[in-house]
Amino acid sequence: MVDERVKKLAHGLINYSVKLKENENVLISLNGKDTLDLGKELIKEAYRVKARPFVRISDENITNAIIKGGNKEVFNMMREEELSQMKKMDAYIAVRASENITNAINISSDQMALYEKECQEDVLNERVDNTKWVILRYPNGSMAQLAQMNTEEFEDFYFNVCNLDYEKMNNAMDALKDLMTRTDKVHIVGPGTDLSFSIKGMGAIKCAGECNIPDGEVYTAPIRDSVNGKISYNAVSTYRNTSFSDIVLEFKDGKIINATANNTKKINEILDTDEGARYIGEFALGVNPYVTKPMNDILFDEKISGSFHFTPGRAYTDMFNGNVSAIHWDLVCIQTEEWGGGEIYFDDVLIRKNGRFVIPELEALNPENLM
């Protein structure tokens, strides 16, 4: 018997996240055997609204074998096939349940970069720019281990996060979006962090369950050459199958001029992927009240209440600051008291202190008001 929480999640993904309509095509991408129950409910819900579901099922071990042995010709053929299908879609839902986040650790950085550029980049751009899309992880034992919870406890946490009232959150975000749209200078301070940049004229985008589940962020992008100072990230991040901690980036006129971490060589290899990898493509504030600590899963960690992420690499098309890159690496800094605190100023006005909004128009986004 299917968990009622799974049915509720499928209903929300189809009807709220991608707002699927009659006669629309939706591609449901399922990665990992744990996703199949939700996949079946998504198909049922798509048919209920008289849409047309298409399904792509994959396994990370098979995909990794293809990447490891592939070449430019193979990846280009894969791109043509996937891009052709994506161009026919009105919506896209991806459900991922990795069994081991280090399964691809034996794939070289150069090989992974080749796959991302030759196979995935055009497909990703088509999906982001021309479909209604949402991406989510699905709970399994591996995710529970990352969160340092038992499986039952993690499932309860997961469904609280993913089935919260996103419409309420969406309304509460209006004031932050408006403030970011009016803001020029941003100044962030905290342990090991003193960072300044401009977001003048960039605008802002609310994320309240329509692109990612879990969700809960408002994002913009810095003026590309405006970033100066230093940032010390305090959340562990796994990227290209390597776990990074103690990441410190130093900026001059927008460019990362120095980068250190527990694996300084590897982080600089990633940041040398292309010119845009050393510039920032996104700045966002996380507000999900149920996500309070990192679990080394970026779809959760970037939504941590009281956090912000500052992202080396590609800027989104709908918030484009001119930065183009094959990477987009959401790195998270948590500013709650438990994690060392910190302050964010917009045009010299303190708007958030130790992870809590301190001006009246933004207080609706503090955790107790969103639960």
Residue pairs with C-beta under 8 A, 6 or more apart in sequence:
2 37
2 40
2 41
3 37
5 159
5 163
6 37
6 38
6 41
7 41
8 159
8 163
9 38
9 41
9 159
9 162
9 163
9 213
10 38
10 41
10 42
10 44
10 45
11 45
12 162
12 163
12 166
12 209
12 213
13 42
13 45
13 93
13 134
13 136
13 213
14 20
14 26
14 42
14 45
14 46
14 48
14 49
14 51
14 93
15 45
15 49
16 166
16 167
16 209
16 210
17 93
17 132
17 134
17 209
17 210
17 211
17 213
18 26
18 91
18 92
18 93
18 132
18 133
18 134
18 210
19 132
19 210
20 26
20 46
20 49
20 51
20 90
20 91
20 132
21 49
21 51
21 90
22 49
22 50
22 51
23 50
23 51
23 52
24 51
24 52
24 90
24 91
25 51
25 52
25 54
25 88
25 89
25 90
25 91
26 46
26 51
26 52
26 53
26 54
26 89
26 90
26 91
26 92
26 93
27 54
27 55
27 56
27 85
27 86
27 89
27 91
27 92
27 93
27 131
28 39
28 42
28 43
28 46
28 53
28 54
28 55
28 56
28 93
28 95
29 55
29 56
29 58
29 92
29 93
29 94
29 95
30 36
30 38
30 39
30 55
30 56
30 57
30 58
30 95
31 57
31 58
31 59
31 60
31 63
31 94
31 95
31 96
31 97
31 98
32 59
32 60
32 96
32 97
32 98
32 99
32 138
32 140
33 59
33 97
34 97
34 138
34 139
34 140
35 95
35 96
35 97
35 138
36 57
38 95
38 138
39 55
39 57
39 95
42 53
42 93
42 95
43 53
43 55
46 52
46 53
47 53
51 91
54 85
54 89
56 85
60 98
60 99
60 100
60 103
60 104
61 103
64 103
64 104
64 107
66 74
66 78
67 104
67 107
67 111
67 112
67 115
68 106
68 107
68 111
70 78
70 111
70 114
70 115
71 114
72 114
72 118
75 114
75 115
75 118
75 119
76 118
76 119
78 119
79 118
79 119
79 120
79 122
79 123
82 119
82 123
83 122
83 123
83 126
86 92
86 123
86 126
86 127
86 131
87 126
87 130
89 127
89 131
90 131
90 132
91 131
91 132
91 133
92 127
92 131
92 132
92 133
92 134
93 133
93 134
93 135
94 133
94 134
94 135
94 136
95 136
95 137
95 138
96 135
96 136
96 137
96 138
97 137
97 138
97 139
97 140
97 142
97 143
98 137
98 142
98 143
99 140
99 142
100 142
101 142
101 146
101 238
101 241
101 296
101 297
102 238
102 241
102 243
103 241
104 112
104 240
104 241
105 241
105 242
107 241
109 240
109 266
109 269
109 270
112 240
112 241
113 273
113 326
116 326
116 327
117 326
121 326
125 317
127 133
128 316
128 317
129 317
132 210
133 211
134 209
134 210
134 211
134 212
134 213
135 211
135 212
135 213
135 299
136 162
136 212
136 213
136 214
136 299
137 143
137 297
137 299
137 300
139 151
139 154
139 155
139 158
140 151
141 151
143 154
143 158
143 295
143 297
144 150
144 151
144 153
144 154
144 155
146 295
146 296
146 297
147 154
147 157
147 295
147 297
148 295
149 157
157 290
160 290
161 214
161 288
161 290
161 291
161 300
162 213
162 214
164 214
164 288
164 289
164 290
164 370
164 371
166 208
166 209
166 210
166 215
167 208
168 370
169 208
169 209
169 215
169 216
169 287
169 288
169 370
170 206
170 208
170 209
172 364
172 365
172 369
172 370
173 206
173 208
173 218
173 287
173 365
174 206
175 361
175 362
175 364
175 365
176 204
176 206
176 218
176 285
176 287
176 357
176 362
176 365
177 204
177 205
177 206
177 218
179 346
179 351
179 361
179 362
180 199
180 203
180 204
180 218
180 220
180 346
181 203
181 204
183 199
183 200
183 346
183 347
184 198
184 199
184 200
184 347
185 196
185 197
185 198
185 200
185 345
185 346
185 347
185 348
186 196
186 197
186 198
186 199
186 222
186 283
186 344
186 345
186 346
187 195
187 196
187 344
187 345
187 348
188 194
188 195
188 196
188 231
188 308
188 342
188 343
188 344
188 345
189 195
189 342
189 343
189 345
190 232
190 333
190 335
190 340
190 341
190 342
190 343
191 232
191 234
191 340
191 341
191 342
192 230
192 231
192 232
192 248
193 229
193 230
193 231
193 232
193 333
193 342
194 229
194 230
195 227
195 228
195 229
195 230
195 231
195 251
195 310
196 226
196 227
196 228
196 229
197 222
197 223
197 226
197 227
197 228
197 280
197 283
198 222
198 223
198 226
199 220
199 221
199 222
199 223
199 283
200 223
202 220
202 221
202 222
202 223
202 319
202 321
203 220
203 319
204 218
204 219
204 220
204 319
205 218
205 219
205 220
205 316
205 318
205 319
206 218
207 215
207 216
207 217
207 218
207 219
207 284
208 215
208 216
209 215
212 299
212 303
213 299
214 288
214 290
214 291
214 299
214 300
214 303
215 288
215 303
216 286
216 287
216 288
216 289
216 291
216 303
216 305
217 284
217 285
217 286
217 287
217 288
217 302
217 303
217 309
218 284
218 285
218 287
219 282
219 283
219 284
219 285
219 316
219 319
220 282
220 283
220 284
220 319
221 280
221 281
221 282
221 283
221 315
221 316
221 319
221 320
221 321
221 323
222 254
222 280
222 283
222 321
223 254
223 321
224 254
224 279
224 280
224 321
224 322
224 323
225 253
225 254
225 255
226 253
226 254
227 251
227 253
227 254
227 279
227 280
228 251
228 252
228 253
229 250
229 251
230 248
230 249
230 250
230 251
231 248
231 249
231 251
231 310
231 333
232 246
232 247
232 248
232 333
233 247
233 248
233 249
233 310
233 331
233 332
233 333
234 332
234 333
234 334
234 339
234 340
235 294
235 301
235 304
235 307
235 331
235 332
235 333
235 334
236 243
236 244
236 245
236 294
236 296
237 243
237 244
237 245
237 247
237 296
237 298
237 301
237 329
237 330
237 331
237 332
238 244
238 296
239 270
239 329
240 270
242 263
242 266
243 262
243 296
244 261
244 262
244 263
244 266
244 267
245 261
245 262
246 260
246 261
246 262
247 259
247 260
247 261
247 267
247 331
248 258
248 259
248 260
248 261
249 256
249 258
249 259
249 312
249 331
250 256
250 257
250 258
250 259
251 257
251 280
254 279
254 280
255 278
255 279
256 271
256 278
256 279
256 312
259 267
259 268
259 271
260 267
261 267
270 277
270 327
270 329
271 277
271 278
271 312
272 278
273 325
273 326
273 327
274 324
274 325
274 326
274 327
275 325
276 313
276 314
276 323
276 324
276 325
276 326
276 327
277 312
277 313
277 325
277 326
277 327
278 312
279 312
279 313
279 323
279 325
280 310
280 311
280 312
280 321
280 323
281 311
281 312
281 313
281 314
281 315
281 316
281 321
281 323
281 325
281 328
282 309
282 310
282 311
282 315
282 316
282 319
282 328
282 330
283 308
283 309
283 310
283 311
284 302
284 308
284 309
284 311
285 307
285 308
285 344
285 352
286 302
286 303
286 304
286 305
286 306
286 307
286 308
286 309
286 332
287 303
287 305
287 365
287 370
288 303
288 304
288 305
288 370
289 305
289 367
289 368
289 370
289 371
290 371
291 300
291 301
291 303
291 304
291 305
292 304
292 305
292 306
292 336
292 367
293 304
293 334
294 300
294 301
294 304
294 332
294 334
295 301
298 330
298 332
301 307
301 330
301 332
302 309
302 330
302 332
304 332
304 334
305 336
305 355
305 367
306 334
306 335
306 336
306 339
306 352
306 354
306 355
306 356
307 332
307 333
307 334
307 335
307 336
307 355
308 332
308 333
308 335
308 344
309 330
309 331
309 332
309 333
310 331
310 333
311 328
311 329
311 330
311 331
312 325
312 327
312 329
312 331
313 323
313 325
313 326
313 327
313 328
313 329
314 323
314 324
314 325
314 326
314 327
314 328
315 321
315 322
315 323
315 324
333 342
334 355
335 341
335 342
335 343
335 344
335 352
335 354
335 355
336 354
336 355
336 356
337 354
337 355
339 355
341 353
341 354
341 355
342 353
342 354
342 355
343 350
343 352
343 353
343 354
344 350
344 351
344 352
345 351
349 359
350 358
350 359
351 357
351 358
351 359
351 362
352 358
352 362
356 366
357 363
357 365
357 366
363 369
364 370
